Amino acid sequence: MQKTYITRMPDKAGAFLRASQIISDAGGNIVRVNYNRAVDTHTLFIEVSGNDAQHRTIIQKLTECGYLSEDEDNRRILMILLTLKDEPGAVRPVLEVLSRYRVNISYMSFQQNITGYQHFKMGLLMENPGETARVIKEISRICEMRVLDYEVTDRLLDGTVFYITFANEMRKILSLDQAMTNEVLICANRMMQQLDDRDRPVLQIFDYVRRFAQFVRSREGAAFRPNVTERELSEDLTLITIEPPCGSNTHILRSPEGLMFIDTGFACFRKEMLSLIRSRIPGFDTLPRQAMITHADVDHVGLLDLFGKVYMNRDCYENFLLEHRGERDYRESNPLHEPYCFLSKIISEYAPPPLGLCAVVGEKKDDALFSYLGSVPFGKWTFDLYEGRGGHVKGETVIVCEEMKLLFSGDIYVNMKGLSPEQQEFNRLAPFLMTGVDFDPVLCRESREKLLKDYEGFLFCPGHGAVFRNEKQ
C-alpha cells in the first residue's frame, strides 16, 4: 500500500538523504516527492509504497530522528483528479474553495491535451476528515472530480467519497452535464443518509440504482425491442399494445375517428417509440390523437406532450401541478420513495406534461374502493373512469369500456405471468429500491381482487405484462 509522509526536515544538506536511507532500509519504495513552500519551508511530502510492517518501521525511525511528529502523522493527503473545460480561469473556482477552507496543495500535475478538457491531479493536505468531506462536496459541484487515493480515517469521509464516485458513474452512464450531476450528487447524499439511518445495505442499494440506470439506457436505439401485439376488437376498432423492456405498456386504440393512447411509457424512449408507432400507423403525425392515463408515475407518462388532450382525474392533475411548481409530487411525498423517484426522472429524461393539455375528468370524493369519475367518448364508444383509493399510488385509475368488455388496469393489476425475461429483471429493481412499489400493499391487493371479480370475461390491458382475458378460474 502507499502512504504519504509529511516530514519536517532541517534546512541543511543531507536531510533528505537521511530520510531516504530510513525508508530504503525499512524496505519501502519512494514513489513521489514534493516540496511546497506555501505549506512550510521545512515540509517535504514523501509518498512511499510498502507493506504494513515496513510503514510501521518507517514511522518509528522518522519520528526518532525528529522528521515526523505525532501531529504531523495525523494529517492526510487526499489525491484527486479534476476534469475541467480547457479555457482560461477554469481551475479558479476550485482554488477559491481550497483557499476558503485554507487547504494547502501538496502536489499538482497538469498536462494540456487536444480533448478540450484539462485534467488536474492534486494532492490536498487535509487536517480534519469532516472538513475534507465539505471540501470535496463543494469541488464536485464545480466540475467532475475523482478521489484517487485516500486513507480510511472517518466514516463521514468514506461516505462522501462513495457517493461522489457514484455520481460520477451515473454521469457517464447517463451522459449528464455538471448541473444534472450535481442533482444526482445531492440525491445520492440524501439516499446515503436515509439508508444509513435505517441500517440498510448501502452498497447493495446503490448497485441497484446503477443497474437501473444501465438497464434503461442500454435499451435505447437498436436494443429497444418491445413486444407488439395487434387485436381487431371490432370492424372499426383496433387495439395495439406495445410492451417495452422497461417502462409501462402503451395501449393504442385506432378507429376511423383517430387515435386514443392509454399511458405512454418512459420519456427517454421517445425516438424509438415514435419510429415504431409510425411504422405501425401510417399518417400518425396528421391523425387526431388523444390520450388517457391510469396514473402519474413517470414510467407511464413520458410522451404526453404528443397529444392534443390528455384525460385524467383531479389527483393526477394536482400531481403534475406540484411538479410544475418544483414541489414534491405524490410519490416523492413518501420518504422511502423520494430518492428513487427523483433519480427515475433524471434517468428517464422526464418532464411534466404541459398543464394546458390536461383535461380533468372528475374528482374522487368518497372512500369507496373504486369511485366513478366520469366518461370519455371515443368514436362510438364510451370509456368510464374509476379512481381507486390509492393502494398503488394516489390518483390510480381504471378505464373501462363496458360495451367492448375492455379494461385498462394500470398498475393496480400487473400481469406478472405475462412479463418477458427482460421485464422481469427490470421489475425486480424498483420494489427493492422503494421497499415496494405500492403505498398500501393490502389495499392494492383488495383492489386487484375486486377487479378480477367484478370484470370477469373482460379483456385486461395491464400497466405491465401481456394483455389477457379474465376468465373464471
N, C-alpha and C positions, 0 to 999 in steps of 0.2 A: 504494500500500500504506500501511497505518497503522503507526506506531511510537510507543511511549510513551517520553518523555524524563523521566528522574528528575533534576531540576535542584536545585542548591543555590544559593539567592539570598540576598543581604544583606537584613536586616530593615529596609528603608527604602523610602520612596515611589519609585515609578518603576521598581522592579526587574522586575516582571512586564511592564511596558510595553516595556522594552528587549528582553526575551526574545520578546515577541510581534512586535516590529518585525523582529528577526532572522529569525523564521520566515516572516513575510509577504513580506519582501524576497527570500527564497530561493524563494518560490512555494508554500510549504506552507500547509495549512489546518488550524487548530486545531479539533479536533472534541470535545475534552473536557479540562477542567482540574480537578484535585482536589488539595486540601490536607489532609494528615493529620498532626496534631500528635503522634500516637502514634509516628510514624516519626521526625520531626525538625521542629523549629520552622522550619527554613530550607528544608525539602524541599517541592517542588511538582511534581506529576505533570502532564505536558502530553502529550496524545495528538495526534499530527499526521498528517494524510493528505498524501501526496506521492509522487513517484517516487524512484528510487534517487539520481539526481543531486541532487535537492533535499534529500534526507536527508543526503547527504554534506556539502553546504554548511552545513546547519543544525548538524550535529555539529561541524564545524570552527569556526563562529562562536561557538556556545555554549561550546565549550572555550576559545577565545581570551579570552572575557570572564570566564572562571572559573566559569561556571554549570554546567559539565559536566566531570567528570574521567574519565580512562580507567576508573577503578574503578567510577564510577557508571554508565558506559555498559555495563559488563559485567553489570549487574543487569537482570532481566527482569520484565515484568508478565505474569502469566497471568490471563486473563479466564475466569471460569467462571460457569455458571448452575446453581443448585441448585433442586430441586423438593422441598419439604418439606410434611408434613401441617400444616394450619393449626390448630395447637394450641400452648399455652404451652410454651416451652422447646424447641421443635423444632430450632432452629438451634444450641442449646448444644453438642451433641456435635461439630459441625463446628468451632465456635470453640475447643473444647478441643483438637482436633487441631492447629489453627493455633497455639495458644498453646504446645503441647508442642514444636512444631518452631520456635518463635519466628518465625513468618511474619507479617509486617505486612500489613494490608489497606489498599491504596491507594485503593480505590473500593468503594462498596457502594450498591446501589439495591434497594428493595423497595416493592411496592405491593400492598395487600390486595385480594382479589377474592372472588367468590362460588363458586369451584370447590371449596373445601375444601382447597386446596393453596396454599402460599406459593412465590413464585418470587424467589429472591435472586440478584442479579447482583453478583459480587465481582471485584475486581482484586487479585491477590496479588503482593506484591513478593518475588520469588524470587532467591536468590543462587547456588544450586547446582542444576544440572539433575538430578543424582542424587537430591538431597533432594526436588526437585519431584516426581519420579516417585513417591516414597514417600508424599508428602502427598496427591496426587490419588488414589492407590490406596486410602488409608485413608478419604478422604472418600467415594469412590464406593461403599464398603461400607456407608456410613451412609444414603445417600439417592441418588436419581437425580441424576447430575451430567453436564453437558456442558461440554467445553472449547470456548469460543467463539473464542478467538484466542490464538495463541502464536507465538513466533518459533522456527524450527528451530535449536536450539542443541546438541542432543545426541541420539545415536541411542537411548539409553535412554528419554529423554523422548518422542521421536517414537513409539516402540513403545508406551509407556504410554498416550498419548493415543489411539493407533489402537485398541488392544483395549478400552479403556473405551468408545469410540464404538461399537465392535462390540457390546459387551454391552448398551448402551442400545438399539441397533437390535433386538437379539434380545428385549429386554424388551417392546418394542412389538409385534413380530410374534407373540410367544407369550403376551402378557398376563401376564408374570411379576411376582411380588411381589419385594420387596427381597432376601429371603433367597435365592430362586432365581436372581435376577440376580447375586448375589454368587457363586453356584456357577458360573454361566456365565462370569463375570469371571475366576475362578480358572482355569477350564478354558481360557479364551481365552489367558490369560497362559502357561499350560503349552504350548499349541499354538504360540504365538509363539516361545517359546524353542526348542522342539523343531524347528520348521521352519527357524528361523534357523540353528541348528547344522548342519542338513543342506543349507543353501543352497537351500531350496525356495522356490517363488514364493508368498510370504506373502499378497499381496493376492489372488491367484487362489484360494488355499486358503480364505480367509475368505469370499470371494464364493460359493464352492461351499457352505459351511456355511449362509450366509444364504439361498441358493437352496433348499437342503434344507429349512430351516425354513419358508420361504414356500410351497414346494410342498406340504408335508404339511398345513399349516394352511389353505391356500386350497382344499383338497379337502373340507373339513368341510361339514356341512349339506346344502343342495341341490346343492352341487358334488360330492358323493360319488356317483359314477355308475359302479359296478363292472359288469363283465360277469358275468352269472349264467347258468349252464347247468344243465340237469337231465337225468339219464340213468336209464332203468329198467334196472338191472343184472340183475334177476330179478323174478318176480312179487311178491316181498315185500322187495325191497331197491332203494332209490333213492339215487343219488349227486347231490348238489347241490354245485356248485363256484362260489365267489364269488371273482372276480379284481378286487381293488380297484385304484385308480390307483397306489397305493403301499402297501408292506407285503406280507406273504405272502398267498398264496391261503388260503382257508378251505374245506376239503372237509368235507361233511356226509353221513354215511351214515344213512338213515332206514329203519327197519324196524318191524314191529309191536311189537318189544320196547323201542323208544325211539330215541335218537339217539346217534351216535358222531361227534365232531368230530376232524379231523386238522388241527392248527395253527389259529390264531385271529387273525392279523394284529396291527395296531397298537392299543394301548390307547386312543388319542385318538379312534378311530372307534367307540367303544362304542355311543353313542346311534344312530348311523347303521346299524351292523351289527344291533343288536337290532331296530330298526324293519324292516329288510329281512328278517331271519330270521322275525320274527313274521308278516310278510305272506306268506311262503312256507310256513311251517309253523304252521298254526292249533293253538293249545293248547301252543305251545312251552314256556311257563313252567311247565306242570304235567307235561310229559313227562319220563321218566327220561333223563338225558343224561350222557355221559361224554366224555372227550377223550383223544387220544394226540398226542404232539408228535414232530416229526422232529429238532428240536434247540432249543437255548435262546436263540437270538438274539431280541432284543426285538421285531423285526418279525413274529415267529411266535407269540408267547406273551402277547399283550396282554390276553386276556379269559379266562384260565384259571380265575379265581375264580368263573366262572359255572357250574362243573361240580362234581358230587359227587365225582368221582375223575378224576385225570389220570394216564395211564400214560406212563412214561418210563424211561430207563436210569439206572444209578447215576451216570454222569458228569453228566447233566442235573440230577439231584437235587443233586449236590455243587455245581454251578454256582449254583443257587438258594440253597443253604445259605450260600455265600460272600457272596451279595448281602444276605441277611438279617443277616449278621454285619458288614456295612459294609465288606467286603473286596473286592478286585478279582476280578471273575469271569474266566472263561477268555478271553473276548475282550480284556478290559482288561489281561490279563497281557502282552499284546503292546504294547510302547510305541507302535508305529505305529498301532494300532487304538484305543488307550485314549481319547484325547480325543474322537474321533468317536463312539465308543460311549457315552461319558458324556453327550455332548450329545444323542445319539439318545434316551436315556432321558428327558431333560428335554423334548425336542421332542414325543415321543410320549406323555408323561404316564405312563411305565411304572412299575409297582410289581411286585416279585417275587410270585409266587403264594403263598398260604398253604401252608406245608410239610405241613400235615395232610391236604391233598387229593392229595398226590403219592404215586403208587403205583409203586414201583421194580420194573421187570421185568428182572432180570439185570444182569450186570456183565461188561465186556469183560476177558478175562484172557489173551488171546493176541495175536499180531501179524498175524493174518490180515487180508486186505483188508476182509472182512466177517465178523463173528462172530455166530453165532446166540445170542440172549439168552434168549428165551422167547416165549410166545404169550399173546395176549389174546383171549378169546372175545367175540363179539358176535352175539347171536341164535344161528343155527345155523352160523355161520361162524367160522373161526379166522384170526387175524391174527398172523403171525410177525414178530418184531422182530430186525433185524440191525444191529449197530453197526459203522460204518466206522472207519478208522484216524485220522480227523481231518484229512483233506485240506482240507475246508471249515472245520470247527471241531470241537473235541473234543466228543464226545457225539453226533455226527451219526448219524442212524438212518434205515434204510429199513424200511418197513412193507409186508408182502406178504401177500396172500390168494391162495394157490395155486389154490383151487377156483374163484374168480371171475376168475382171471388179472388181478389188480388190484395195482398197486404205487404207493406214495406215496414219492417220492424226496427230498422236502425240497429243499435247495439243492445236494445232490450233483449232481442233474441239473435244470437250469433250461431251459425251452423258450424259447430266445431268439427263435426264429422266430414263436412264438405270443404275443409281447408286443404290447400296444396301443401307439400312439404315446406316450401318457402314461406307460405303464410303462417304455418305452424311455428316455424322458427322465429319469425318476427313477432307473433302474438305471445311469445313467452317473455319478451323483453319488457313491455310496458307494465304488465302486472307486477313484475319483480321490482321495477324502479318506483312504482307508485304504491307498493304494498297492496295492489289490487286496483282494477280499473273502475269499480263500482263504488259510488258513495255509500250505498247501503245494500250489501250483498243479499240480505234476507228479503228486503223489499223487491230487489231486482228479480230474485227467484220467484216470488209471488206473481210478479208481473208477467214473467215468461210463461208460467203455468196457466195463467188466465188467458193469455193469447192462444196457447195451444188448445185450450178447452173451448173457448168461445168462437174460434175461427177454424174449426175442423173442415177439411176439404178445400181450404184456400191455398193458393199458390203463395208461399212465403218468400219474400225477397229480403234477405238479411243484410245487415251492415257489413258483414264479413262472411265468407263461405258461399257455397253454391246455393242457387235457388232450388227449392224443393216443395213438393205438395204435402201439406199437413194432413196426412191420412190418419185414421183412427188406429191407435196402437192395439 
